[in-house]
Amino acid sequence: MNRKKNDKSSKNVNHPWVDRYLEYVLIEKGLSENSVSGYAEDLHSLLAFLDDKSFLLKDLSDKTLFLYLTYLRAKGLKSRSLARHLSSLRGFFAYAVSEKWYKEDPGHLLENPKLPKKLPEFLTKEEISRLLALPDSSTKLGMRDKVMLELLYAAGLRVSELIEMKVLDFDPQVGMLRVFGKGAKERLIPIHYTAQDYLNHYLEFTRPSFKPVEDFMFLNRSGKGLTRQGVWKLIKKFATLAEIKRSISPHTFRHSFATHLLEGGADLRTVQLLLGHADISATEIYTHVESSRLKMLHQRYHPRSSM
């Protein structure tokens, strides 16, 4: 946070409890110096406020904290900055309680401000086509990469679901993938015929050439399962080759999968089941697509839209 010189929160106010906590997160928790610097800035802001009001840190109460939050809002602190600030305070309070400096967490009644939902980053259908066309399927690594990209988009997989998938998780008779999501929850996902054909070819002809030592579906040169970092690097490489300027990750394929299904007319409940979301509220982030489609249909078919 940039503070003006006359801002009272910029006063150099220290406290041994805060010093102990900052030492703990730096040395024992191994946080980066930038993270520790951010915590220090937030906690020293609180100390300066308490000093200005002649309050003591050891007597901190929920009422005093509410006054402090009112003060931060009056300074113009936005919701995201305020949420980060509260996160710093909560970390300190949890440590203080563990050290028995407080009998109970003085911030236990504090609630995070409501943050605006960030729309998911997704690829256009044309960008997806460019990416899927890049791997050289005449080589074993290229064929593996092509099948991975196809499945990420065909099934909306999380990267953890992709790398943990086993050979027997694909049923070629019905074209279904068995996926184990968060909390080991199992779901079945149908995949389209193109993805099935590539996967069948990979399993029959390509995967054996990796000389598997593990039963994961996708293997590295040593015949062992891929890592999250390995898949992430592949995505970055192909994104560069496809001249996609913005940053994408394996999860971008999942967002694209959901977005394109809704654009095609799928209902939100179906997308929820395919993504493996326990609560439909997690899927509702994609409703920006649904609402834009409804708007387009309304404009196209309402009798007075053309007037």
N, C-alpha and C positions, 0 to 999 in steps of 0.2 A: 504494500500500500504506500502510495506517495503521500507524505504528510508535509504540510506547511510548517515553517519554523515556529510560528506562534501557536501551533497545535499543542495543547497541554499533554496529549498522549505521547508526545515525542520526548518528554522529560526522561532522563536516565534514572529510572527507579528499578532497583534490583531487590531480590529476596532470596535467601538461602534455599527455600523450598523449590523455587523455580530453577535456580542454578543446579540443584541436585537432579531435578527431572531432566533438564537439558543434557546434562552429563550422561544420564541413564540412556536416553534415546540415541545419543551419539555413539557411546562406547558399547553398551550392552545390547541395544537393539540394532546397532549398525546402520542407522539411517544416514542418508547423505547430508553433507554440510548445508546444502540448499534447503532441505526439508527442516533441519534443525534451526536454521536461520529464520524460516517462516514461523515455526513454533515460538521461537524467542520473541519475534516481533509481536505476535498476537498476545503472548503472555505479558510482555512488558507494557503493552497497551492497557491491559487490565490493571496491572500494578499502578500505572500512572493515574488511571481513573480513580482507583481506591485511595491513592495518596492525596489526590486533589479533593476528594470528598471526606478525607480523614477517617476512612474505613480501614480495618485491618484484614489481611488475607486470612488469618486464622478464624476470623468471625464471619467469613463470607456466607451469605444466605441466598436463598432463591430470590428474595425480594431485591437484594442488592444487584444480583445478576440481571434481573429484569430491567432495573434502572440502567445498567451498563448497556444492555442490548438496545434500549430506547436511545441512549446516547450515540451508539454506533449508527443506528438508523438515521438519526438527526444529522449525522455527518455525511449522510448520503451513501452509506455502504449498501451495495446491491445484494440481492438474495444469494448469489453464488459465493461472493466474498464473505457474507455473513455465515453461510453454511460452513465454509472452510474455517472461519474463525471459531465457530462453535466446536468443530472437530478438534481443533487444537486445545480448547479448554477441556473438553471431555477426556482427552488423553491425559492431561495433567491431573484432573480430578480423580480419575481411576487410579493413577499412581499414588496420589496423595492418600486415598482411602486405604490402599494396600500398605502404605507406610504408617497408617494409623494417625495421620495428621488430622483427618476428619473422621467422625464416626459414621457419617453417610455422605454420599455424593451431593454436594450443594447444587449441582446442575441437573439433578435427576428429573426435574419438571420441565426442562427446556426442550422445545421442539424445533426441529429444523424448519426454516422457511420453505414454502412451496416453491420448487424450481420449475421453470418452464421446461416442458418435455422437448428433448433434442431429437429432431427427426433423424432416423437411421440413414446412413450413407449407403446408397445402392448404385449399381451399375445399370446403364441402359441395355436394352436387348442387343444393340449393335456392339457395344463394348464387350458384352458376354461372348458374342459370336467371335470377335477378334481374339479374345483370350483362349477360347476353346480350340481355335484353329492353330494355335502356336506350337504346342508340343509335337515333336517329330515321332510319330507312332511307328516308324520303321526301326527305331532303337528301343531297347528294353526300358531305359530310363524315360524316354519320351512317351512310351506307351503307358508306363506307370503314372506319369504326371498327367497325361491326358485323361485317364480314367479317374484320377483323384479330382481333377477340376470338374469333370462331368458329374461326379457324385455330389460334390459340394453344392453344385447348382441344381442338380436333379432332385436332391432330397433335403436340401436346406440343413445340412449337417453342421454341428459345431465341430471345431477342429479336434477337440478331445474325442468326439464320437468317431471321427474319421480314422484317427491313428489307433484307436483301441478296437476297431472292427476286426473280427476274425473271419476266416474263409467261410466257415459254416453259417455266418450271419446273413449270407445271401442265398435265397432260394430261387434257383433259375427256373423252376417249374412254374412259379406264379409271378416271378419278377418282383419280389419283395425283399427289402432289407430289414433285418432286425437290428434295432439301434438301442443302445443303453445310454440314456441321458443322465441328467442331474439326479442324484439320489438313487442311481442304478435303476431308474424307471425305464421299463421296456416299452418300445412302440414299434409298430410295423409301418414301413413307408413304401408305397409302390414307386417304381422308377420307370421312366419311359423306355421304349424299345431301343432307341439309339444307345442310351446308357447301358442297358442290359447287354447289347451286343458287344460293346467295348469291354465290359466287365467280364463277360464269358470268355472272350478272346484272351484277356489279360490273365485270368485264372488258369486257363488251359495251356497257354503257350509261353506267356511272358514271366509270370511269377516263378515258375520252377527254375528259370535261368538265374534267379537271384540266390539259388541254393539256400532255401529257407532254414534258419535255425530257430525261428519262432513262428507261431501260427497266426500272426497278425496278417491282415490282408495286404497291407502296403509295407514294403521293406526297403531298407537302404542297401548299399553295395555289399555290406557284410551279412546280409540275410536277416537282419534284425529289424524290429519295428521302427518307424520314423518317429521323430520328436516333433513337438509343437513348433519349436524354432526352425526345424528343417522345412516344415510345410510353409511357415510364414516366409522364409527366405525364397522359396520357390514362387510364391504368389507375388512377392515384390519383383522378382526377376521377370516374370511374365507380364506384369503390369507395365514395367519399363519398356519391354519389347513391343507391347501393344500401344505404346505412347499414351497411356492413361496418366495424366499429369497429377491428379490428386492421390493422396495416400490411401491404399486399400489393404485389407487383411483377409484371412480366410472367412471371417465373420461377415465381410461385405457380400460374399456369395449367399450367405444365409438371408441377409436382408433383401438381396435381389430376388431370391427364390420367393419370399413372402410377398414382396411388392408386385412381382410379375403375375403371381397367382391371382392377387386381388384385382389387378388391372384386367385380367382375363375373365373376371366374373366370379371367382371363388368367394364363398362367404367366410366371414371372420372365424366362425367356429371350426370350419374345416382346416383353415390355416393354423389355428391354435393346436389342433390335434397333430398335424403334420410336424409342427415345430417342437411339440412336446412341452408346451407351456402349461404349468399346473393351473394357472389363473388366466382367464381371458384378458384381464387388465394388462398383462404383459404383452399381449398381441395387439392391443388397441393402439399402440404407437404407430401401427401401419394404417390407421384409419384415414390419414391424410390422402392416401391413394384412393380409398373407397369414396371419400367425399369429393375428390376431384373428378372421379369417374361419374358419380351421380350428377355433378354439375354439368359435365359434358353431355350426358344423356338428356338432362332436362332441357339444355339449350338446343339440342338436336331435335327433340320430339315435341316440346310444348308448342301448341299452335300459335302462340303470340311471340315466340322467341325470334321468329323471322321478320317481325314487323319493324 
